[in-house]
Amino acid sequence: MADHDDSIAARISTGCPPETQRVLTAAWAHDVAAVKKLIDAPGRARAQDPTTGETPLHAAIRSCGTPSDEDDDPADLDAAHKTVYELLLWGAIWNDVDDHNETPGCVARRLGRPDLYNLCVQAGVRAEMLFGLIDEYEELGSDGADEEMEFLDEADAVADADMVVVGEDGEEAPELVNAGAEEQQNGTEEEQKEEEEVNEEEDEDQEPTFKPPKHDADADVTSEAYLRSKLTYSDGKLVDDDGNGVMMAWETDIMRRSVDALLPSKEPGKRILNIGFGMGIIDSMFAETSPSRHHIIEAHPGVWEHLESPGSKFGTAWEESGLAPGAFKVYKGKWQEICQQLRDVGQIYDAIYFDTFGEDYSQLRLFFTEFIPALLDPEGRFGFFNGLGADRSICYDVYTKVSELHLTDAGLDVDWNVIDVDMSHLAEAGKGEWEGVKRRYWTLDKYRLPTCTFLG
Ligand SMILES: C[S@@+](CC[C@H](N)C(=O)[O-])C[C@H]1O[C@@H](n2cnc3c(N)ncnc32)[C@H](O)[C@@H]1O
């Protein structure tokens, strides 16, 4: 772990604008009344020290320090909780990072402050659920007027439930109720100028700072670019031409446990659909269970070539070895199109696994909302590679909850099996398993393995 100087002198820089300094200092002192007064203007709760990246949320959490029986003052901890709550209520961003690449939640976790960490997770879940709705809205075409109305009702409901709320003291949060409508009535000219600067920065930064993570890719990898890229299969890994790890051998244990979770009885004759061949690790395991149907969907031409190469277990001979024509088959194309065809001809599976690359969470969500209800047997099981936000604990926790809520929405119950990940060769970027891989997309020592079944 990097060394951190968590002192106020190190975190609030001398060059920090006075208005921001005042908010940071009040948040650091857990002076709830002062904080509320100071953030009573758009953007103030999101102010950031330009040198250290400290936000009021970071400050309120950091000043708690690590728990200690002698020094912990319950009244101060209660005030810290209230300060964080108030800041989030007024639009503080849960995942802004400081100069040590820590979000406020990361600081809470490092210091061992679970209550404060949970407040950040809850704020993240609310924000990501709302961004999900906004994305849906943006995807609506001009002929989607009815759906648009439905969305607006839904978005209002979320806003009602999560954002237009009253503070712990029962007071409304005017910025959120009348977003943008509040004019600053008081304050000196200098204060108003500073506030305008904060607002300008905010306007430039209206996009959420945290894009729902790509499945396990670099944040700027797009599906189109990935599907055009040249792939290299080498010692225990599959990488694209930009050095992104598409699939790696260290995930074998996760694949093994996923197969065990999806096919617990080990009975032969099951109908299996796997989306994303990669290194064929999970397909080799599925094949060993003697399924009656084994369908694979794969979109990358480089993977097709690999599948057809001499020595491949899943070439023509495998396809022809199925008990009925088409029982064993690699569908070449994107699941977005192939699944529609499978749905149209009424294919049903006992086990479905989903593990693609370069696609963001909205695609996984689309899959389980639009296709699982049609393709999965009522008694069947669905699983997916759960790498969402896995480069940071708080993002992983937020995305566990977000996906659980969306799975429920799709009529699915999810059971999370927490398994250990051996980090001995995964701990350092560019070293061990990560040698030759651009980005360390996995940083956690626990994997939450999802097994989904229909509710009820
Ligand atoms: C992480 S790998 C899968 C690894 C696999 N679970 C294994 O055990 O080796 C992801 C695979 O999904 C494929 N893929 C990416 N986007 C796809 C899409 N839209 N449709 C089908 N396959 C896709 C990639 O080409 C890649 O082969």
The ligand as a Gaussian input file, in Angstrom:
#p B3LYP/6-31G(d) Opt

LIG

0 1
 C      -13.220000     -13.088000     -21.888000
 S      -13.340000     -13.978000     -23.349000
 C      -14.241000     -15.401000     -22.907000
 C      -13.421000     -16.372000     -22.148000
 C      -14.080000     -17.714000     -21.925000
 N      -15.033000     -17.632000     -20.843000
 C      -13.044000     -18.773000     -21.607000
 O      -13.304000     -19.558000     -20.678000
 O      -12.010000     -18.835000     -22.246000
 C      -14.491000     -13.020000     -24.230000
 C      -14.868000     -13.521000     -25.598000
 O      -16.072000     -12.860000     -26.024000
 C      -15.962000     -12.574000     -27.407000
 N      -16.910000     -11.485000     -27.719000
 C      -16.755000     -10.158000     -27.509000
 N      -17.847000      -9.493000     -27.888000
 C      -18.723000     -10.418000     -28.351000
 C      -20.053000     -10.338000     -28.865000
 N      -20.692000      -9.187000     -28.962000
 N      -20.646000     -11.489000     -29.245000
 C      -20.014000     -12.681000     -29.120000
 N      -18.757000     -12.802000     -28.641000
 C      -18.125000     -11.690000     -28.244000
 C      -14.512000     -12.208000     -27.546000
 O      -14.077000     -12.231000     -28.875000
 C      -13.830000     -13.239000     -26.679000
 O      -13.534000     -14.390000     -27.393000

